[in-house]
Amino acid sequence: QVQLVESGGGLVQPGGSLRLSCAASGSIRPYTMGWYRQAPGKQREMVARITNGGRTDYADSVKGRFAISRDDAKNTVYLQTNSLKPEDTAVYYCNAQHTLLSITRWGQGTQVTVSS
């Protein structure tokens, strides 16, 4: 069972970009990997997901601005965030869902703040 560690968050101006990384302690090949976010006072929401076959899914609010990718050889998932908006401010969490077993793992989160 993998453990997940996110990195790459920070403070960025509107219109800026950040690349978030999620490093797993073991193989991510059996997992659908995803990024979720939670803003203060709001529920956690799915941002982007990528299956182990490479199929991707995005929230409508980030389509065309964010891109998820995975490097199974490095056990790492990335979220490239572009054209950031203040409403993208949230804690971003990495998620792993096993494709066959009822196993779900979460990282500890990384803060993204979009502000001028």
C-alpha positions in Angstrom: 0.0 0.0 0.0 1.4 3.3 -1.1 2.0 6.5 0.9 1.7 9.8 -0.9 3.6 13.0 -0.5 2.7 16.2 -2.3 4.9 19.1 -3.1 5.0 22.2 -5.3 2.4 24.3 -3.7 2.9 28.0 -2.8 1.8 31.5 -3.3 1.4 32.7 -6.9 -0.2 35.7 -8.6 -3.3 35.4 -10.7 -2.4 34.1 -14.2 0.6 32.3 -12.8 1.5 28.6 -12.9 2.5 25.9 -10.5 3.5 22.3 -11.0 2.4 20.0 -8.2 4.0 16.7 -7.6 2.8 13.6 -5.8 5.5 11.0 -5.0 4.4 7.5 -4.0 6.3 5.2 -1.7 5.6 2.3 -4.0 4.3 1.4 -7.4 1.3 3.4 -8.7 0.7 1.1 -11.6 -2.4 -0.5 -10.1 -3.9 2.8 -9.2 -6.1 5.5 -10.7 -4.4 8.7 -9.5 -6.1 11.9 -8.8 -5.8 15.4 -7.5 -8.5 16.9 -5.2 -8.8 20.2 -3.5 -10.5 21.7 -0.5 -11.0 25.4 0.0 -11.9 26.8 3.4 -15.6 26.2 4.2 -16.1 24.0 1.2 -16.2 20.3 0.5 -13.3 18.5 -1.1 -13.7 18.3 -4.8 -12.1 16.3 -7.6 -9.8 18.4 -9.8 -8.3 15.8 -12.1 -7.9 12.0 -12.4 -5.8 9.7 -14.6 -6.3 6.0 -14.9 -3.4 3.5 -15.2 -4.3 3.4 -18.9 -3.8 7.1 -19.2 -7.4 8.3 -19.5 -7.9 11.6 -17.9 -10.9 13.4 -16.4 -11.1 17.0 -15.2 -13.5 19.2 -13.3 -15.2 21.7 -15.6 -13.7 24.6 -13.6 -10.1 23.6 -14.6 -10.5 22.2 -18.1 -8.1 23.8 -20.5 -6.0 25.2 -17.6 -4.8 22.2 -15.7 -3.1 19.0 -16.9 -2.6 15.8 -15.0 0.1 13.3 -15.9 1.8 10.3 -14.4 5.3 8.7 -14.6 4.9 5.2 -13.4 8.6 4.6 -13.6 9.1 7.3 -11.0 5.9 6.5 -9.1 5.0 10.1 -9.4 1.9 12.1 -10.5 1.9 15.7 -11.6 -0.6 18.5 -11.9 0.4 21.4 -14.1 -1.7 24.3 -13.2 -1.8 27.3 -15.5 -3.8 30.6 -15.7 -4.4 30.3 -12.0 -7.3 32.2 -10.5 -8.0 33.3 -6.9 -10.8 30.7 -6.7 -8.2 28.0 -7.3 -6.9 28.7 -3.8 -7.2 25.5 -1.7 -5.3 22.7 -0.2 -4.6 20.2 -3.0 -4.5 16.5 -2.1 -3.2 13.6 -4.0 -5.3 10.5 -4.2 -4.7 6.9 -5.2 -7.6 4.5 -5.8 -6.7 0.8 -6.5 -8.4 -0.3 -9.7 -9.3 -3.8 -8.3 -9.2 -3.6 -4.5 -11.0 -1.3 -2.1 -7.9 0.7 -1.3 -7.8 4.5 -1.2 -4.9 6.5 -0.1 -4.5 10.3 0.5 -1.5 12.5 0.8 -1.2 15.2 3.5 -2.0 18.1 1.1 -0.1 21.1 -0.3 -1.4 24.6 0.0 -1.9 26.7 -3.2 -2.7 30.3 -2.7 -3.5 32.6 -5.7 -3.4 36.2 -4.7 -1.9 39.5 -5.9 
